[in-house]
Amino acid sequence: MTELQNIDTQADYREAIAKLGGYMSALAGEQQVATELDAKRTARDSKPQNEAGDPIALADELLSGNAVPDDLGKRIVDTARRIATLRRAIEHQRAEVTRIRGEHSHRVCRAAAEEHAALVARVIKAVEELHAANCAEVQYREAIEQAGYSTGHLPAMAFLPRGENYFDTSDPDGGYAPAWLREASAYVDSKQLPIDVAEQSAHIAARRTRDAAVKALSAG
């Protein structure tokens, strides 16, 4: 297999990840501000009224321009709005990262399909050989039993988990192995990725629907 470059080397993926990281960092900062503002509000609300200061002196300070009112409520609302905006941005950016990763993954997997299909063909051959070897081992012991002897001195060494032959791809009763073989063989023959098969099927279905609609309109 050709050595693959890490997906981080893809510029669009790297930029999307960096953008997501920026949003998440900004969100953490805003959440810290929100915590601090909430603490200030709690302290202010719990402060005795007579400790709030001389209202006349405070008003004179404001009018003179020496004091700037700290609109705590507005700061809390603005911070909450920024947090909500950043959370929405993070959600959309995560979807964008997933989309970009999916596009690169599709390209890589499509390029790998030929080599991967060869590996699957090897698995098919191994499964069929394992089934044949299992049958040969069982039949060998059965032949000894049929001759009147006991095979108690020979260990039963066929690979049959829980006593079942999961590797019989020709089992008339069906099961996992035959279903797997059909899917694996189709893949080896076509070398098409599942997503490509699904898209092709959807395209064919859409075309048939369109043709049926045109035919119905013509008949009408």
N, C-alpha and C positions, 0 to 999 in steps of 0.2 A: 504494500500500500504506500502510495506517495505520501511523504510527510506533510501533514496539514499545518498551515499557519493557524495560530490561535485566533479565535474570533475577535479578540481585542485588537488585532492588527487591521481590522476593517474600519475604515475612517468613519462611516456613517454610524456603525454600532458604537464605536468609541465616543463619538460626539453625543449620541443619544444617552449613553450611560453617564457621561459628564453632566449633561443637562439635568438628568434625573437626580444626580448627586447634589447639584446646585440647589434644586428645589427642596430636597430633603434637608439640606443644611440650613436653608432659609427658614424652613418650617420649624426646625429645632430652635433656632434663634427666636422666632416669634412666640413659640410656646414658652420659652424661658421668660420673655417679656410679659406674657400673659400671667404667668405665675407670680412675677414680681408685682404686677399691677393689682392682682387679686389680693396679695398680701397687704398692699397699701390700702386697698378699699376696706379690708377687714379691720385694719388698725384704725382707719378713720372712723368707721362706723361704730367701733367700740370705744372711741375716745369720748370722755365726758364733755358735755356741751360747754361747761364753763372753762374748759381748757382750749377752746378753739381760738381764743384771742379776742382782743378788743375790736368789735365790728367797726367802730368809727376809725380806729387806727388803720385797720386793714383796708377800709374803703379809701382813706386818704392816700395810702400807699399805691393803690390801684390807679387812682386818678392822677397821681403824680408821675406815673410811669415807672416807678421803682420796683414794682412787683408785677409778675406775670401770673395770671390765674392758671392753676394746674387743673385743666378739665379732665379729671380722672375718668369720668364716665365715658367721655368721647374717645379717650385713648383706649379704653377697654373695648369699646365697640369697633374702633378701627382695627385694633389688633385681631379681634375675632374675625373680622371680615378678611383680613390678610391671611389668617390661618385657613379659613374656608377656601379661599382662592387657591392657596398653595396645595391644599389637599386635592382639589379637583385637578390641578395641573399635574400633580404626582400620579394620579390615577390614569390620566390620559398619556402621560409620558411613559409610564410602565407598559401601557398597551402598545405604544410606538416602539419601545425596546423589543417587546415580544414579536411585533410584526417584522422588524428588521432582522431579528435573530431567525425568525421563521423563513424569510426569504433566502438568507445565506445558507441556512440548514438545508433547504430544498435543493439549492444549487449543488452543495457538497454531496448530498445523498444521491442526487441524480447522477453525478459524475462517478459515484462509488457503486452504482447499481450493478454494473457488469461484474466487477470483482466480488461483490457481495453475493450475487446470484451463484457464482462458482462455489462459494463457501456453502451456500444452502444446498446446492447439488451434492456436495460432499456429505452434508448432514443426512440427506435423503438416502444416499448409498449406505451410510453407516447405520441408520435406523433399520433399513431392510436387511442388512447383513447381521445386525444384532438379533433381529427376529428369526432369521434363518439359523443362527448359532444357538439361540434358545431352543428352537424346535429340535435341532439335532441332538442337543444334550438331553432333552426330555425323552426323545425317541430312543436314544441309546440305553437309557435306564429302563425304559418300558420293554425293550427287547429282552433284557436280562430277566425281568419279571415274567414275561410271557414264556420264557424257557423254563420257568418253574423255580427260579432262584430269587433270593431276596437282595434288593439293592441297599439294604440297611447299612452296609459297610461303605457305600459310595455316597458322598454328600450331594444333595441336590443343589447344583451350582448354576442353574439357569438364572439369568437376571430378570426375575419376575417380582417386582415390588408388591407386597401384600398378596402374592400368589396370582397376580393378574398380568396378562401379557399386554402391556400398553403399546407395544411396538408393532403389533400386527396391522399393517396398513391395508390389508385386504380383508379385514374382519367384516363379515356380512352383516353383523349387527350394528355396524357403524362404530361410533365412539370417537375419541380424540384423534387417534393415529390416522384413520382414513380422511377425516376432515382436514387435518394438518397437511397430509400429503397432497390433497387437491389444491390447497392454497399455495403450498410451497412449490409444487410443480408448475402451477400457472405463473408464479413469479419467476421461476427459473427460465421458463419459455419466453415470457414477454419482457422480463427485466423492467417492468413498469412499477413505479412507486404507488403505494395505496392511494395517495392523494391525487396522482395522475389518473388512476383508474376511476376514482370517484368523480373527478372533474369531467372525464370523458363520458361517463354514464349520465351525468347531469346534462351535459351538452346534447347527448343523443335523445334523452327524455324531453328536453326543451324543444328540440327540432321536431320530434314526433308530435308534441302538443301543438306546435305552430302549424305543422302540415295538416293535422286533423282539423284545426280551426279554419284554415284556408279551404279545405275540402268541404267543410260544413257550410261555409259562406257561399262557395260555388254552387253547391247543391240547392241552397235556398234561392 
